[in-house]
Amino acid sequence: MVQPIFLSVVYVIKDQQNELTKQLTTLVSYLHETVEDFEVIVIDNASTDESVLKLSTLTSEDGLPNLQIYALTKTVDRDTAAWVGIENSLGDFVAVIDLEEDDLHQLPLLLEKATAGADVVFGKNTSKPKQTFAYKLGESFFNVFFKSFNGINLTKEISQFRVLSKKVINFILQHPQPALTYRHLPVTGGFKRSTVQYNYQSQINKKKKLGDSFDKGIRILVSTTRVPMRLVTALTLFGAISNLLYSIYVLFVSFTKTNVEPGWVSLSLQQSGMFFLISLVLLVLGEYILQMASLSSEGPAYNVAQEFTSARVTRREKLNIDEAHQNSAQESLKND
């Protein structure tokens, strides 16, 4: 059944020149059968092969309709690249999909939930890619830790395959750092959300490593919860109380003991204990300072080097047909 909506589909690619023609042809054909109108927005994430040239060819007169191409000057994370497409989309709903990892045939189910009232619909693939043992252990620990503080199960909510309503996009656009806000969308409360679970064998066989997700996990943690900052204050308070108690203990020893080496024990313990606490505080503060510095000193999150649009846009063709009907109707009225 064809959904009577205008859908924007965002697809981020990098170094995929050999697969692009087949992937985009399949996608465009499928969308013709799924929705009344659509646009496909492809973001080239600074490919080093001939992907941009291939995309330029696909937008020619003999190419595919309804394509928009944005080629970035530098490689950015996938969420930032996806936001480039979302920010330039025109559809009633926006679907973000990776044709190598996600099941395109699940898109109608996501759209069904979105049109029924869900603001964000995640497509969750229950067939996980290969993961190293360290990655599995780190992911489990982080998810339990994050859920205990935020009440959000990232293993269920976080997914790159998603459909967004205009309400969500307009909300993100109000923020000074919309690309960052989009990255943290899975942990943003207040929206009606839904999840479609499915089992699909990804075309990518690369193992996930712990280092690949460590930076993203730190960013999500320090920018979506006050827990790290509360940890700083707690450690500082603990250090102050410990120092006070230790001072009382030193005074107690000095009044009750007579055979203590003058000054050596108390000075050594005080220095070692306080330096340990100061190190912990500086570690957490360092993560915050690094995060704030990156937000304030970085240039634009992305920069578009080249932009292409299909020579054929079916939406415009339909508008032209409507105009032609109106003109013919007006001519008929004049003749009558």
Secondary structure, 3 states (H helix, E strand, C coil): CCEEEEEEEEEEECCCCCCHHHHHHHHHHHHHHHEEEEEEEEEECCCCCCHHHHHHHHCCCCCCCCEEEEEECCCCCHHHHHHHHHHCCCCCEEEECCCCCCCHHHHHHHHHHHHCCCCEEEEEECCCCCECHHHHHHHHHHHHHHHHHHCCCHHHHCCCCEEEEHHHHHHHHCCCCHHHHHHCHHHCCCCCEEEEEECCCCCCCCCECHHHHHHHHHHHHHHHCCHHHHHHHHHHHHHHHHHHHHHHHHHHHHHHCCCCCCCHHHHHHHHHHHHHHHHHHHHHHHHHHHHHHHHHHCCCCCCEEEEEECCCCHHHHHHHHHHHHHHHHHHHHHHC
